[in-house]
Amino acid sequence: MSLLPDWRRTEPGQKPDPKRVVASLPLALLQLDPDLVVASVNPAAEQLMGQSYRRLVGRSVAELFEFEEPLILGRLADGEANLFARGVGVRIMGQPVRTFDVMTSPVTHCPGWQLLMLHEGVGVEALTGDGRGAGGGEGVALRAPEVLAHEIKNPLAGIRGAAQLLDRKLSERDRAMTGLITAEVDRIAKLIDQMQSLSRRSAEPAQECNLHEAVRRAQAVLVAGHPSKVVIEEEFDPSLPPVTANADSLVQVLLNLLSNAREACQHQLQPRISVRTRFASGIQLHVGPGGKPLRLPIELRVSDNGPGIDPKLRDHIFEPFVTGKKSGQGLGLALVQKLVREMNGRITHDRDEANGLTHFRIHLPVAGSVP
């Protein structure tokens, strides 16, 4: 009794098999046998838990999940109960607690067999772009900078002109800095153009990108602005293949995350920012009903040892105008989320209280894997 046969063999025009439909659900679904052992999972559950199908099947619910509401395990043990619990704290495989809507349902005509379903509001909204929840209102809210666009572009043009004048008077060794200024002014001007037409423009074209080059470029910009205050630890996997992304958008995303990390830990006795890249199997994105899941095996993690995000804001940090900074506008992470989504990626965050670290994780597709 498996949810995942080779459902990808459906012929064009053929009515989708029910098991294919289940496999295409954006809702994380686990099939449990009478002993509460995982018999099957759909791709959304693999994505949610960060584990592959093979690593999840055969493990008990108690081994995988720790529910803050003990009633849930009791209902599962009962075997024949329907349950819907909203906003339940769940610890998955020892990771920090996250908030889910949890549903259980017995399988008809199969005594003891059950379905366990989990829905994480922020995670799903971050991917769907349906105009509600975490992504809701971004088409309106992110247009706010249009009011300032004209006034921003004028001084940018002046900065670029000054950099070009300086470039003529500097030695070859010092021209790298003016080149960086010019390149960043051009990128900011392009970003303003994009935000002016954010609600109606299509995504920037994606192409093959070297993830590590984008990280180094973002670091160079950050260090140039704070040369004596930024130390970034790198843990790169040099064997990673190129990703499918827009290079300028990727730099903008990384610059936002690194800047946030610097601000978060600047008052720590020993500020620590780290960037790690790795291959993360099992992460998938469902791009539409019945569509072939898109694997996102390349993970980039930006971490800092700051005090972390206010728990009251953690479920809303990707919403426009939500910020924990006194002088923040709350647009940075909303834009980051949109840019990552346009690259067919996903972004999540979590807090490691044991080690005092905040992590932002970006998952992206390998170059050539996006239709």
C-alpha positions in Angstrom: 0.0 0.0 0.0 2.2 2.7 -1.3 1.5 6.4 -2.1 4.5 6.6 -4.4 4.7 4.0 -7.2 6.2 5.2 -10.5 3.5 7.8 -11.0 5.6 9.8 -13.4 4.7 7.3 -16.1 1.3 8.8 -16.8 0.9 9.2 -20.5 -0.1 12.6 -22.0 -3.8 13.1 -21.9 -4.4 10.2 -19.5 -6.5 10.9 -16.4 -4.1 11.3 -13.4 -3.9 8.3 -11.1 -5.2 9.1 -7.5 -1.7 8.2 -6.2 -0.2 10.7 -8.6 -2.6 13.3 -7.3 -1.6 12.6 -3.7 2.1 12.8 -4.6 1.4 16.2 -6.1 -0.2 17.6 -3.0 1.6 20.7 -1.5 0.5 19.4 1.9 3.0 17.2 3.7 1.4 13.7 4.0 2.7 10.6 5.8 1.0 7.2 5.7 1.2 5.3 9.0 0.7 1.6 9.5 -1.1 0.2 12.6 2.2 0.4 14.7 2.5 4.1 13.9 5.5 3.4 11.6 5.8 5.5 8.4 4.9 3.4 5.4 5.0 6.1 2.8 5.4 9.9 2.4 4.7 12.3 -0.4 7.4 14.7 -1.9 5.9 17.6 0.1 6.7 15.7 3.4 10.3 15.1 2.1 10.6 18.8 1.5 9.2 19.8 4.8 11.4 17.4 6.8 14.5 17.8 4.7 14.8 14.0 4.4 14.5 11.7 1.5 11.7 9.1 1.1 14.1 6.2 2.0 15.3 7.9 5.2 11.7 8.4 6.5 10.0 5.2 5.6 10.3 2.6 8.4 10.7 5.1 11.2 8.1 5.6 14.0 6.2 8.7 14.5 7.6 9.1 18.0 11.1 9.0 16.5 10.4 11.7 14.0 8.1 14.1 15.8 7.7 15.6 19.2 4.3 17.3 19.6 3.9 20.0 22.2 0.2 19.0 22.4 0.3 15.4 23.8 -3.3 14.8 22.7 -2.1 14.3 19.1 -0.1 11.1 19.9 -3.0 9.9 22.0 -5.3 10.3 19.0 -2.9 8.6 16.7 -2.6 5.7 19.2 -6.4 5.4 19.1 -6.2 4.7 15.4 -9.7 5.6 14.4 -9.9 9.3 15.2 -10.0 12.4 13.0 -8.1 15.4 14.4 -7.4 18.9 13.2 -5.2 21.0 15.5 -4.2 24.5 14.5 -0.9 26.2 15.5 0.7 23.2 17.2 4.4 23.3 18.2 6.2 20.4 16.6 9.9 19.4 16.9 11.0 17.4 13.9 13.9 15.1 14.4 15.4 17.2 17.2 15.3 20.5 15.3 13.9 23.7 16.8 10.2 23.8 17.4 8.1 25.0 14.4 4.4 25.8 14.2 2.1 23.6 12.1 -1.6 22.8 11.6 -1.8 19.0 12.2 -4.4 16.7 10.8 -4.9 13.0 11.2 -7.4 10.7 9.5 -8.0 6.9 9.4 -7.7 5.2 6.0 -11.1 3.9 4.9 -11.5 0.1 5.0 -7.9 -0.3 6.3 -8.2 -0.8 10.1 -5.3 0.8 12.0 -3.9 2.6 8.9 -3.8 6.4 9.2 -2.8 9.6 7.4 -0.8 12.3 9.2 -0.8 15.7 7.5 1.2 18.8 8.4 0.8 22.3 7.1 3.3 25.1 7.9 1.6 28.4 7.0 4.8 30.5 6.5 6.6 27.8 4.4 3.7 27.2 2.1 2.9 30.9 1.6 6.5 31.6 0.9 6.3 29.3 -2.1 2.8 29.8 -3.5 2.7 33.5 -4.2 -1.0 33.4 -4.2 -1.5 36.9 -2.7 -2.4 35.7 0.8 -0.5 35.3 4.1 3.2 35.8 4.2 3.2 36.7 0.5 -0.1 38.6 0.8 -0.1 42.2 -0.2 3.5 42.2 -1.4 2.3 43.5 -4.8 0.9 46.5 -2.9 3.4 46.9 -0.1 6.5 46.5 -2.1 5.4 49.3 -4.4 5.8 51.8 -1.6 9.5 52.6 -2.6 8.2 53.8 -6.0 7.4 57.1 -4.3 11.1 57.6 -3.5 12.4 56.1 -6.7 13.0 59.3 -8.6 14.6 61.0 -5.6 16.9 58.0 -5.1 18.0 57.8 -8.7 19.2 61.4 -8.8 21.9 61.0 -6.1 22.8 57.6 -7.5 23.7 59.2 -10.8 25.9 61.7 -8.9 27.6 58.9 -7.0 28.3 57.1 -10.2 29.7 60.2 -11.9 32.0 60.9 -8.9 33.3 57.4 -9.0 34.1 57.7 -12.6 36.0 60.9 -12.0 37.9 59.4 -9.2 38.8 56.4 -11.3 40.8 58.6 -13.7 43.0 59.9 -10.9 43.7 56.6 -9.1 46.4 54.0 -9.6 45.5 50.7 -11.3 45.7 49.0 -7.8 43.0 51.3 -6.3 40.6 51.3 -9.3 39.0 48.1 -8.0 37.1 50.1 -5.4 35.7 52.6 -7.8 34.7 49.8 -10.1 32.9 48.2 -7.2 31.1 51.5 -6.5 30.0 51.9 -10.1 28.8 48.3 -10.3 26.8 48.6 -7.1 25.2 51.9 -8.2 24.2 50.2 -11.5 22.7 47.2 -9.6 20.8 49.5 -7.2 19.4 51.5 -10.1 18.3 48.3 -11.7 16.7 47.2 -8.5 14.7 50.4 -8.3 13.6 49.9 -11.9 12.4 46.4 -10.9 10.5 47.6 -7.8 8.8 50.3 -9.8 7.2 47.6 -12.0 7.1 44.8 -9.3 3.4 44.2 -9.6 3.4 43.7 -13.3 6.8 42.5 -14.4 7.8 38.9 -15.1 10.7 37.3 -13.3 14.2 38.3 -14.3 15.7 35.7 -16.6 17.5 32.9 -14.8 20.7 31.3 -16.1 23.6 29.1 -15.0 25.3 30.8 -12.0 28.2 30.0 -9.7 26.8 30.2 -6.2 30.1 30.8 -4.6 31.0 33.7 -6.9 27.7 35.4 -5.9 28.5 34.9 -2.2 32.0 36.4 -2.7 30.6 39.4 -4.6 28.0 40.1 -1.8 30.7 39.7 0.8 33.0 42.2 -1.0 30.2 44.8 -1.0 29.5 44.3 2.7 33.1 44.4 3.7 33.7 47.5 1.6 31.1 49.3 3.6 32.3 47.9 7.0 35.9 47.0 6.5 36.9 46.6 10.1 33.7 45.1 11.5 32.9 42.1 9.3 34.4 38.7 9.6 32.6 36.0 7.6 33.4 32.3 8.0 33.0 30.2 4.9 32.2 26.5 4.7 31.8 25.9 1.0 31.4 22.6 -0.9 33.6 23.1 -3.9 32.0 20.1 -5.7 28.6 21.8 -6.0 27.3 22.3 -9.6 26.1 25.6 -10.9 22.6 26.7 -9.9 19.7 28.2 -12.0 19.3 31.8 -10.8 19.6 35.4 -11.8 23.0 36.6 -10.8 22.1 40.1 -9.8 19.0 38.9 -7.8 21.1 36.3 -6.1 23.6 39.0 -5.0 20.8 41.2 -3.8 19.4 38.3 -1.7 22.8 37.4 -0.2 23.6 41.1 0.5 20.3 41.4 2.4 20.9 38.3 4.5 24.5 39.1 5.3 23.6 42.7 6.2 20.9 41.5 8.5 23.3 39.0 10.1 25.9 41.7 10.7 23.4 44.0 12.4 22.0 41.1 14.5 25.4 40.1 16.0 27.3 43.4 16.0 26.8 43.8 19.8 28.0 40.3 20.6 31.3 39.9 22.4 32.5 37.8 19.6 30.3 38.4 16.5 30.1 35.5 14.2 28.6 35.2 10.7 29.0 32.1 8.6 28.0 31.0 5.1 27.7 27.4 4.3 26.9 25.6 1.0 26.0 21.9 0.7 24.1 19.3 -1.2 20.7 18.7 0.6 18.9 15.7 -0.9 15.1 15.3 -0.6 14.1 19.0 -0.9 11.5 19.5 -3.6 9.2 22.3 -4.8 5.8 21.6 -6.2 5.3 24.1 -9.1 1.6 23.2 -9.8 -1.1 20.6 -9.6 0.1 17.5 -11.4 3.4 19.1 -12.3 6.6 17.3 -11.9 8.3 18.1 -8.6 11.4 20.3 -9.0 14.3 19.2 -6.8 16.2 21.9 -4.9 19.3 20.1 -3.8 21.6 23.1 -3.4 21.5 24.7 0.0 23.0 28.0 1.1 22.9 28.8 4.8 23.6 32.2 6.3 24.0 32.1 10.1 24.7 34.5 12.9 25.1 34.4 16.6 22.9 37.4 17.4 20.0 37.2 19.9 17.6 36.0 17.2 14.2 37.2 15.9 11.5 38.1 18.4 9.4 34.9 18.7 6.3 37.0 18.1 7.6 37.9 14.7 9.2 34.6 13.5 6.1 33.5 11.7 5.7 36.8 9.9 9.2 37.9 9.0 8.7 37.5 5.2 5.6 39.8 5.3 6.0 43.4 4.1 6.5 46.0 6.9 7.3 43.4 9.6 10.6 44.2 11.2 12.3 43.9 14.6 14.6 46.8 13.8 13.9 50.2 15.3 14.8 52.0 12.1 13.8 49.2 9.7 11.2 49.4 7.0 10.4 45.7 6.9 10.8 45.4 3.1 14.1 43.5 2.9 13.0 40.0 3.6 9.8 40.4 1.7 11.8 41.3 -1.3 14.3 38.4 -0.6 11.4 36.0 -0.5 10.1 37.2 -3.8 13.4 37.1 -5.6 14.2 33.6 -4.3 10.7 32.4 -5.4 11.3 33.9 -8.9 14.4 31.7 -9.1 12.3 28.6 -8.4 13.8 28.4 -5.0 12.6 28.5 -1.4 13.9 30.3 1.7 13.2 29.4 5.3 14.6 30.4 8.7 15.0 28.6 12.1 16.6 29.3 15.4 19.1 27.0 17.1 18.7 28.0 20.8 21.2 25.3 22.0 24.0 27.0 20.0 22.6 30.5 20.0 22.4 30.7 16.2 19.9 32.0 13.7 19.9 30.3 10.3 18.4 31.4 6.9 18.4 28.6 4.4 18.0 29.1 0.6 17.4 26.0 -1.6 18.0 26.3 -5.3 17.7 24.0 -8.4 20.7 22.7 -10.3 21.4 24.4 -13.6 19.6 22.7 -16.4 16.9 21.2 -14.2 14.3 23.9 -14.6 12.0 23.5 -17.6 
